[in-house]
Amino acid sequence: MPDLLFEDVQEARIFPQKAVSFTYKAFGTLLAALQGAPIRHLHFTGGEATLVRDLPRMLGLAREWGVERLSITSNGTLRLSLPGVTLRTPGRSSGCKPCMSPTWIPGKLSRVSWIRSYTPRNRKKKESTQGAKEHEAGDTQEQGESDSMNRPPAEYTPVRPDVMRDFIRTVFEKAGVPAEKAAFLTECLVDNDLRGVFSHGTRQTPHYVSHFQKGELTPDPDVQVVEESPTTAIVDGGGGLGYYPAHRLAHLLIPKAQQMGIAVGITRNHGHIGAAGIYARIPLEHDLFCYVTSGHQLNLQPGHSVLHAAGGSPMAFGLPTGEEPPFVLDFGAMHDLYASSEHVEQMIALAPSTVFRSFGLGCVCQALGGFLCGVPVDPARALRQWSGANQGSFIIVVDPNRFLPIAQFKAEMDEYARKVRQMQPLKGYDRALLAGALEWERAQKFAAEGIPVGPRHAEALRRLAAEFHLTSPV
């Protein structure tokens, strides 16, 4: 098994002073874990790096994850034919020649090192992959803090919600976001923290600030309703984050659904919408059902895993209840099935039908939340003023009262929730709950006790505080 030695560990703050035996799967897990710490240069060296069987796959995966520069030190035993990869021989450097051997001999890779950018990576050359990174980043947990199910971190510092709001709002304002928009965006992120949806909470702040600083998204978008009918609407995001147009669309569809029974709309020309559950909850206040999904710019290439075609696959369903917590199912259909996920091959082998269903759902998300919203399959056909405005969203709102008296429906949902709580939970879990109940409980708990901020989340907040000359909340 090859060994991985991390250099510059003080800056990277990932697995300090630890050598890790790794495979292609572990390498993918590493890249996912480093999503919040952009890598500018990845260099393979030590022994004869080109003797590693999976090296071409590792290089391809690194390129997909947005590593700007790849290089390999070799004694000339074998050369690679991979775009954008520089082969270095002892004492000199040369470009790659098209002579990659079809046979790879197992060997040892004794060191992989990286040099991190001092600023977020330039994504102008990688516009087509940005959406995928944000979607996947939303489902990638910080190692040692919480797992893929968005569990609270084992080690944390509680931060009062009002303190977190003041800090995040000020960061956005200093990054150029107008006060009203900064307050709204802050509320969305802190609310997700309170629900325990940490992946889409204030941990996203550095990514959004980066988009503004790099000119990929505007911090002050002009959101416009560009087309409307009694049952439909199209909202243009103006090249900013997707929170603003998606929120506006959800509210716009409510009176339409109340009057017509159903309303459907899309948003376009914007960046990340955050957690789809934000918008599924809005119609619930009016006893309306809601479905939300989003898509992003793909960059499909021959030879890539077909799993890439499903995109980020976020979706949410909201169903009204009476006395029980609102039913909100907010998830990514392809979670744990990204091409770089650690157990994807085992899942395909053990439960192929489940994988195909998830893949199909992800493709529907991409079609409705991406293609239908003007995000083309081929990034070469995309015409954008703001390179980061490469996502869309699709929302349906339905009035259940058109089919059954709403009081009766809500009573059925309440009884459903109570009966489920009395059932045997899944192995390894202590309770059986409907979707949304756990988030509702956490919101009450964290509002009183503080948001649990893990070590890496805390470090990200401290870096923001240092950058904008503020006092960190933790």
Backbone torsions as a table, in degrees:
resi	resn	phi	psi	omega
1	MET	NA	135.2	178.4
2	PRO	-66.5	157.9	176.8
3	ASP	-110.7	144.6	-179.6
4	LEU	-117.1	122.3	179.4
5	LEU	-117.4	121.1	-178.4
6	PHE	-87.1	128.2	174.3
7	GLU	-101.0	167.9	179.8
8	ASP	54.7	41.6	-172.0
9	VAL	-67.3	-27.0	-178.7
10	GLN	-67.1	-36.1	178.4
11	GLU	-79.7	-40.2	-175.9
12	ALA	-71.7	-35.5	179.5
13	ARG	57.2	33.0	177.2
14	ILE	-121.5	122.8	178.1
15	PHE	44.1	56.0	-174.4
16	PRO	-58.3	134.3	173.5
17	GLN	54.8	43.7	-179.4
18	LYS	-135.4	128.5	174.1
19	ALA	-94.2	134.7	-174.0
20	VAL	-124.9	127.6	172.7
21	SER	-71.3	133.6	-175.2
22	PHE	-143.9	158.6	175.4
23	THR	-120.1	-175.6	176.6
24	TYR	-58.2	-40.9	179.7
25	LYS	-63.2	-44.7	-179.9
26	ALA	-65.3	-34.4	178.1
27	PHE	-63.5	-41.0	176.3
28	GLY	-63.7	-39.0	177.9
29	THR	-63.5	-39.3	177.7
30	LEU	-60.3	-48.0	-179.2
31	LEU	-62.1	-38.4	177.8
32	ALA	-64.1	-41.8	-179.6
33	ALA	-65.1	-28.4	-177.8
34	LEU	-91.9	11.3	-177.5
35	GLN	-56.4	-36.7	-179.6
36	GLY	-80.9	-4.3	179.6
37	ALA	-124.6	83.7	-172.2
38	PRO	-52.7	138.8	-179.1
39	ILE	-105.9	127.1	178.4
40	ARG	-91.4	-41.0	-173.3
41	HIS	-137.2	125.9	176.8
42	LEU	-117.9	123.3	-174.4
43	HIS	-123.9	126.5	178.3
44	PHE	-99.8	128.3	-177.5
45	THR	-155.3	178.0	176.2
46	GLY	93.5	126.3	-177.9
47	GLY	62.7	-130.1	173.6
48	GLU	-125.2	96.2	-174.3
49	ALA	-58.7	-33.4	-174.2
50	THR	-73.8	-2.1	176.9
51	LEU	-87.9	-2.6	179.3
52	VAL	-77.0	126.2	-174.1
53	ARG	-58.4	-42.6	-173.9
54	ASP	-92.2	10.7	-176.2
55	LEU	-58.1	-44.4	178.2
56	PRO	-59.1	-40.3	178.9
57	ARG	-65.9	-39.0	179.2
58	MET	-63.9	-42.7	179.8
59	LEU	-65.0	-42.2	178.4
60	GLY	-63.0	-40.4	179.3
61	LEU	-66.3	-40.4	178.3
62	ALA	-61.4	-40.4	179.2
63	ARG	-65.2	-40.8	178.5
64	GLU	-62.2	-33.4	-178.4
65	TRP	-83.9	5.2	171.5
66	GLY	91.8	14.1	175.5
67	VAL	-65.0	127.3	-172.2
68	GLU	-74.5	-36.5	-175.2
69	ARG	-137.1	131.1	177.7
70	LEU	-120.6	137.1	176.9
71	SER	-146.1	155.3	-177.1
72	ILE	-136.4	134.5	172.0
73	THR	-93.5	127.0	-177.6
74	SER	-139.9	151.8	174.7
75	ASN	-88.1	6.8	177.1
76	GLY	96.4	1.2	-178.9
77	THR	-59.8	-39.0	-176.8
78	LEU	-147.3	141.6	179.6
79	ARG	-116.2	154.4	-176.6
80	LEU	-107.8	147.5	173.8
81	SER	-117.7	74.7	-179.6
82	LEU	-126.9	129.9	-178.6
83	PRO	-58.1	135.9	174.9
84	GLY	76.9	8.1	-179.6
85	VAL	-106.4	128.3	178.5
86	THR	-99.4	129.6	177.4
87	LEU	-99.0	125.3	-179.5
88	ARG	-110.6	125.6	174.2
89	THR	-103.5	156.4	-177.7
90	PRO	-52.9	121.0	175.5
91	GLY	88.5	-8.5	179.2
92	ARG	-156.5	167.5	177.8
93	SER	-128.9	148.2	177.6
94	SER	-149.6	158.5	177.2
95	GLY	-75.7	163.3	-179.2
96	CYS	-74.4	142.7	175.2
97	LYS	-109.0	151.5	-176.6
98	PRO	-74.9	69.8	-178.3
99	CYS	-140.0	37.7	-179.3
100	MET	-66.0	130.5	-179.5
101	SER	-72.2	140.3	177.7
102	PRO	-74.3	-12.5	-177.8
103	THR	-114.3	130.9	-179.7
104	TRP	-116.5	127.1	-177.4
105	ILE	-92.2	129.2	177.5
106	PRO	-56.5	140.6	178.8
107	GLY	-156.3	-162.6	-179.4
108	LYS	-119.4	136.7	174.3
109	LEU	-113.3	105.4	-169.5
110	SER	-84.3	-16.5	-178.1
111	ARG	-155.0	134.2	169.5
112	VAL	-124.1	125.3	-178.8
113	SER	-124.5	157.5	176.0
114	TRP	-137.6	158.4	173.0
115	ILE	-122.6	118.4	-177.0
116	ARG	-83.2	148.1	172.6
117	SER	-67.5	152.0	173.3
118	TYR	-86.8	-11.0	172.7
119	THR	-128.4	160.3	178.5
120	PRO	-55.5	146.5	-172.8
121	ARG	-64.2	147.9	178.4
122	ASN	-73.5	117.4	-175.4
123	ARG	-101.9	7.0	-177.0
124	LYS	-63.1	-32.4	178.3
125	LYS	-83.0	-9.8	-175.6
126	LYS	-124.1	30.1	-175.9
127	GLU	-52.5	-37.8	-173.8
128	SER	-68.0	-17.7	-178.2
129	THR	-102.9	-7.7	-173.0
130	GLN	-61.8	-43.7	-178.7
131	GLY	-60.6	-40.8	179.7
132	ALA	-62.9	-39.3	-178.9
133	LYS	-64.2	-41.1	-179.4
134	GLU	-69.2	-40.1	177.8
135	HIS	-61.8	-45.4	-178.1
136	GLU	-72.6	-33.8	179.1
137	ALA	-61.9	-32.1	178.7
138	GLY	-62.4	-23.2	-178.5
139	ASP	-108.8	5.6	-179.4
140	THR	-100.3	115.8	-176.5
141	GLN	-89.3	155.3	176.9
142	GLU	-73.0	125.9	-178.9
143	GLN	-62.6	135.2	179.4
144	GLY	85.7	-6.7	180.0
145	GLU	-112.5	-47.8	178.7
146	SER	-158.8	154.7	-177.1
147	ASP	-96.5	-167.8	-173.1
148	SER	-69.3	-5.6	178.7
149	MET	-97.8	13.9	178.8
150	ASN	58.4	40.1	174.1
151	ARG	-74.5	149.7	176.5
152	PRO	-59.7	148.3	-179.8
153	PRO	-65.4	147.7	179.7
154	ALA	-68.4	-38.6	176.6
155	GLU	-112.8	127.7	-176.4
156	TYR	-157.6	165.3	171.8
157	THR	-118.2	124.3	179.4
158	PRO	-73.5	135.8	178.8
159	VAL	-123.7	126.9	-180.0
160	ARG	-61.1	137.5	-178.1
161	PRO	-55.7	-39.6	-178.9
162	ASP	-66.6	-34.6	177.6
163	VAL	-67.5	-42.9	178.7
164	MET	-63.7	-42.0	179.5
165	ARG	-60.4	-47.1	-178.5
166	ASP	-59.9	-41.9	-178.0
167	PHE	-67.7	-51.8	-176.7
168	ILE	-63.9	-40.8	178.4
169	ARG	-61.0	-42.7	179.9
170	THR	-65.6	-38.8	176.9
171	VAL	-59.0	-48.1	-179.1
172	PHE	-63.9	-40.3	179.0
173	GLU	-62.5	-42.3	178.4
174	LYS	-67.9	-22.3	177.2
175	ALA	-86.2	3.4	174.7
176	GLY	103.9	4.2	-179.9
177	VAL	-83.0	127.7	177.8
178	PRO	-57.5	153.0	-171.4
179	ALA	-54.8	-46.3	-177.2
180	GLU	-65.0	-43.6	179.1
181	LYS	-68.1	-36.7	179.1
182	ALA	-64.3	-40.5	179.7
183	ALA	-65.7	-41.2	179.4
184	PHE	-64.6	-47.9	-179.5
185	LEU	-61.7	-41.2	178.3
186	THR	-60.9	-43.5	-179.0
187	GLU	-61.1	-40.8	178.9
188	CYS	-61.6	-44.8	-176.5
189	LEU	-71.6	-42.8	180.0
190	VAL	-67.4	-37.6	176.3
191	ASP	-60.0	-38.7	177.2
192	ASN	-66.6	-39.8	174.0
193	ASP	-57.6	-44.2	-178.2
194	LEU	-64.0	-33.9	178.3
195	ARG	-79.8	-7.0	-177.3
196	GLY	85.1	11.3	176.0
197	VAL	-90.1	66.1	-172.2
198	PHE	-63.3	-30.6	-178.5
199	SER	-60.2	-28.1	-178.4
200	HIS	-117.5	23.8	178.8
201	GLY	-99.7	-143.0	-174.6
202	THR	-68.4	-11.1	173.5
203	ARG	-64.1	-18.7	178.2
204	GLN	-78.4	-14.6	-173.9
205	THR	-53.6	-48.2	179.9
206	PRO	-59.4	-35.3	178.8
207	HIS	-65.0	-44.2	-178.6
208	TYR	-67.9	-42.3	177.1
209	VAL	-59.3	-39.9	178.3
210	SER	-60.0	-43.6	179.2
211	HIS	-59.1	-41.4	179.4
212	PHE	-66.6	-45.2	-177.0
213	GLN	-65.2	-34.2	-178.8
214	LYS	-86.2	-2.3	-179.7
215	GLY	73.9	20.6	179.8
216	GLU	-83.2	-29.5	175.9
217	LEU	-135.5	149.2	175.6
218	THR	-84.7	137.7	177.3
219	PRO	-76.3	-10.3	-177.2
220	ASP	-133.4	71.8	-176.1
221	PRO	-73.8	149.2	173.9
222	ASP	-97.6	95.4	-176.4
223	VAL	-82.1	128.0	-175.2
224	GLN	-132.1	139.6	169.1
225	VAL	-82.7	110.1	-171.9
226	VAL	-97.2	-17.4	178.4
227	GLU	-155.9	142.5	-175.1
228	GLU	-155.0	144.0	173.6
229	SER	-138.9	178.8	179.2
230	PRO	-60.0	-22.8	-177.4
231	THR	-125.6	-0.7	-176.7
232	THR	-136.6	163.0	176.5
233	ALA	-159.9	148.7	173.8
234	ILE	-126.4	126.8	-179.5
235	VAL	-118.3	127.7	177.4
236	ASP	-93.4	130.2	-175.9
237	GLY	-82.3	-5.9	174.9
238	GLY	67.3	19.2	176.8
239	GLY	82.3	14.4	178.4
240	GLY	-107.1	-164.8	175.2
241	LEU	-65.4	154.2	-175.0
242	GLY	-78.9	-8.8	-179.8
243	TYR	-58.1	-41.7	-174.0
244	TYR	-67.4	-52.7	179.9
245	PRO	-68.0	-36.5	-179.8
246	ALA	-65.4	-40.8	177.8
247	HIS	-63.9	-43.1	179.9
248	ARG	-64.8	-42.0	-179.6
249	LEU	-63.3	-44.5	-179.5
250	ALA	-57.5	-43.2	178.5
251	HIS	-69.9	-35.7	-178.8
252	LEU	-65.8	-32.5	-176.4
253	LEU	-80.0	-17.7	-176.3
254	ILE	-60.9	-55.8	-179.8
255	PRO	-64.6	-29.3	177.3
256	LYS	-65.1	-45.2	179.7
257	ALA	-67.1	-35.9	178.7
258	GLN	-65.5	-36.1	-177.9
259	GLN	-84.2	-39.9	-172.7
260	MET	-106.7	-9.8	-179.0
261	GLY	94.8	-27.5	179.7
262	ILE	-153.9	147.1	177.0
263	ALA	-147.5	143.5	-176.0
264	VAL	-136.2	142.0	178.2
265	GLY	-154.4	166.3	176.2
266	ILE	-130.4	158.1	168.9
267	THR	-120.5	155.3	-177.9
268	ARG	-151.3	167.2	174.8
269	ASN	61.8	56.8	179.5
270	HIS	-157.7	175.8	176.7
271	GLY	-97.6	-150.4	-174.0
272	HIS	-55.3	134.8	176.2
273	ILE	-93.1	-5.4	-177.2
274	GLY	79.9	-148.8	-179.1
275	ALA	-75.9	128.1	-179.7
276	ALA	-61.4	-26.9	-179.5
277	GLY	-62.5	-23.0	177.6
278	ILE	-55.1	-44.9	-172.5
279	TYR	-86.4	-27.7	176.3
280	ALA	-66.9	-26.6	-179.4
281	ARG	-76.7	-24.8	-173.6
282	ILE	-63.0	-50.6	179.1
283	PRO	-67.7	-20.0	179.7
284	LEU	-59.9	-30.5	178.8
285	GLU	-63.6	-16.5	179.7
286	HIS	-114.6	19.6	178.4
287	ASP	60.9	38.8	-179.8
288	LEU	-115.2	144.9	173.5
289	PHE	-79.8	147.9	179.8
290	CYS	-143.9	142.5	171.7
291	TYR	-126.7	134.8	-178.5
292	VAL	-133.2	138.3	169.6
293	THR	-146.1	170.4	-178.2
294	SER	-147.5	152.4	175.5
295	GLY	-133.3	167.9	-177.6
296	HIS	-142.9	174.2	179.9
297	GLN	-69.8	120.0	175.2
298	LEU	-88.1	166.0	173.9
299	ASN	-142.6	70.2	-173.5
300	LEU	-76.2	131.4	-177.4
301	GLN	-129.3	143.3	174.7
302	PRO	-55.9	136.1	179.1
303	GLY	94.9	-18.7	175.8
304	HIS	-73.6	156.1	175.6
305	SER	-60.6	140.1	178.8
306	VAL	-61.8	-20.2	179.8
307	LEU	-60.9	-25.5	178.1
308	HIS	-62.0	-26.5	-175.7
309	ALA	-67.7	-19.4	-179.7
310	ALA	-82.3	-8.0	176.4
311	GLY	64.1	-151.9	-178.1
312	GLY	-82.8	-26.3	170.1
313	SER	59.7	39.8	176.7
314	PRO	-77.9	144.8	174.2
315	MET	-157.5	159.3	177.5
316	ALA	-148.5	144.3	174.5
317	PHE	-121.3	136.7	175.8
318	GLY	-125.3	127.5	179.7
319	LEU	-125.6	132.6	-178.5
320	PRO	-70.6	146.8	174.9
321	THR	-129.1	177.1	178.6
322	GLY	-100.3	-90.5	-178.9
323	GLU	-87.7	-19.0	-178.9
324	GLU	-81.8	161.0	176.6
325	PRO	-57.6	146.3	179.3
326	PRO	-56.9	142.1	176.7
327	PHE	-84.1	111.0	178.1
328	VAL	-132.4	111.5	176.5
329	LEU	-101.7	110.2	-173.6
330	ASP	-126.3	113.0	-173.7
331	PHE	-158.5	170.6	172.5
332	GLY	-108.9	122.4	-176.0
333	ALA	-60.3	-30.7	-175.8
334	MET	-99.8	9.5	179.3
335	HIS	-57.5	135.9	-175.5
336	ASP	72.9	2.4	178.8
337	LEU	-121.4	10.5	172.5
338	TYR	-61.4	152.0	-174.8
339	ALA	-57.4	-26.2	-178.5
340	SER	-95.1	0.2	-178.0
341	SER	-64.5	147.4	-170.1
342	GLU	-65.1	-38.7	-171.9
343	HIS	-111.1	19.3	-173.3
344	VAL	-62.2	-40.1	-178.3
345	GLU	-67.0	-38.4	177.1
346	GLN	-65.4	-38.4	-179.8
347	MET	-66.3	-39.1	178.2
348	ILE	-63.6	-40.0	-178.6
349	ALA	-71.2	-39.1	-174.4
350	LEU	-86.2	-34.3	-174.9
351	ALA	-140.5	64.5	-176.4
352	PRO	-60.3	-35.6	-179.4
353	SER	-64.9	-36.7	176.5
354	THR	-65.0	-41.4	179.1
355	VAL	-63.1	-43.9	-179.5
356	PHE	-65.5	-37.1	177.4
357	ARG	-65.1	-43.7	178.5
358	SER	-63.2	-42.5	178.7
359	PHE	-61.1	-44.3	179.1
360	GLY	-62.5	-42.4	176.9
361	LEU	-62.1	-41.1	178.2
362	GLY	-62.1	-38.8	178.9
363	CYS	-65.9	-37.3	176.7
364	VAL	-63.6	-42.7	177.0
365	CYS	-57.0	-45.4	-177.8
366	GLN	-66.2	-39.4	-179.3
367	ALA	-67.4	-47.1	-176.4
368	LEU	-79.4	-42.6	-176.6
369	GLY	-89.2	-9.2	-179.6
370	GLY	-117.1	-73.4	-174.4
371	PHE	-59.4	-46.1	-179.0
372	LEU	-62.4	-22.1	-177.4
373	CYS	-97.9	13.3	175.6
374	GLY	89.3	11.6	176.5
375	VAL	-94.3	107.7	-173.3
376	PRO	-73.7	158.3	175.5
377	VAL	-61.3	-45.0	-177.6
378	ASP	-91.6	117.0	-179.9
379	PRO	-61.5	-20.5	179.5
380	ALA	-66.7	-21.3	-179.8
381	ARG	-91.7	-0.2	-177.9
382	ALA	-81.4	128.2	177.0
383	LEU	-114.0	109.3	-174.3
384	ARG	-134.5	138.4	171.6
385	GLN	-76.1	-37.4	179.9
386	TRP	-113.2	118.2	-172.8
387	SER	-61.7	-28.3	-179.2
388	GLY	-83.0	-5.8	-179.2
389	ALA	-84.9	65.6	-171.7
390	ASN	-119.8	31.5	-179.2
391	GLN	-136.5	166.6	176.4
392	GLY	-146.0	176.3	175.0
393	SER	-146.0	155.9	-177.1
394	PHE	-132.0	127.8	-175.9
395	ILE	-132.0	133.3	173.0
396	ILE	-118.8	134.9	175.5
397	VAL	-125.8	130.7	-176.3
398	VAL	-129.5	143.2	176.6
399	ASP	-94.7	105.9	-180.0
400	PRO	-62.2	-23.0	-178.0
401	ASN	-63.7	-16.8	177.7
402	ARG	-72.6	-15.8	-175.1
403	PHE	-116.8	-27.7	-179.3
404	LEU	-155.9	139.7	177.3
405	PRO	-50.0	130.5	-171.9
406	ILE	-60.4	-33.9	178.8
407	ALA	-63.8	-37.7	178.8
408	GLN	-69.3	-41.6	178.7
409	PHE	-62.3	-45.4	-179.5
410	LYS	-65.0	-35.5	177.3
411	ALA	-65.9	-37.9	177.1
412	GLU	-65.1	-42.2	178.8
413	MET	-63.0	-39.5	178.5
414	ASP	-63.5	-46.0	179.3
415	GLU	-64.3	-38.8	176.9
416	TYR	-56.6	-47.9	-178.3
417	ALA	-63.2	-42.2	-178.8
418	ARG	-65.9	-41.3	179.4
419	LYS	-67.7	-38.6	178.4
420	VAL	-61.7	-38.5	-179.7
421	ARG	-62.7	-23.7	-179.1
422	GLN	-88.2	-2.1	-176.0
423	MET	-89.0	167.2	-179.8
424	GLN	-73.1	123.6	180.0
425	PRO	-72.2	166.9	175.4
426	LEU	-62.8	152.5	-179.8
427	LYS	-59.0	130.9	-178.7
428	GLY	93.8	-3.7	179.8
429	TYR	-121.5	149.3	-173.6
430	ASP	-97.4	-9.6	-178.4
431	ARG	-143.2	153.3	172.6
432	ALA	-107.9	122.1	-176.2
433	LEU	-137.9	153.7	170.3
434	LEU	-79.9	159.9	179.4
435	ALA	-58.5	137.8	178.2
436	GLY	98.0	-23.8	-177.1
437	ALA	-67.1	-42.6	-178.3
438	LEU	-65.6	-41.6	178.2
439	GLU	-63.6	-38.2	178.8
440	TRP	-64.1	-43.6	178.8
441	GLU	-63.3	-44.3	-179.4
442	ARG	-62.5	-37.8	-179.2
443	ALA	-60.3	-39.7	178.1
444	GLN	-68.2	-44.1	-176.3
445	LYS	-66.7	-50.0	-176.3
446	PHE	-71.0	-27.9	176.7
447	ALA	-64.1	-34.5	-179.4
448	ALA	-85.6	-39.3	-172.5
449	GLU	-100.2	-14.3	-177.9
450	GLY	107.0	153.7	177.8
451	ILE	-75.0	126.5	178.7
452	PRO	-76.4	113.1	-177.7
453	VAL	-106.0	114.4	179.7
454	GLY	-75.5	173.0	-174.9
455	PRO	-57.0	-47.4	-177.9
456	ARG	-72.9	-35.3	174.0
457	HIS	-60.7	-44.5	179.3
458	ALA	-61.8	-41.5	-179.9
459	GLU	-64.2	-38.6	177.8
460	ALA	-63.8	-39.3	177.5
461	LEU	-66.2	-38.2	178.6
462	ARG	-65.7	-37.2	178.1
463	ARG	-65.2	-40.1	175.8
464	LEU	-62.3	-42.4	179.4
465	ALA	-60.9	-42.4	179.9
466	ALA	-66.4	-40.8	-177.6
467	GLU	-64.7	-38.7	-174.9
468	PHE	-106.3	12.7	175.7
469	HIS	57.0	52.2	179.8
470	LEU	-121.7	169.0	174.0
471	THR	-90.0	124.0	-177.7
472	SER	-67.3	143.9	178.4
473	PRO	-75.0	-6.8	-178.9
474	VAL	-146.6	NA	NA
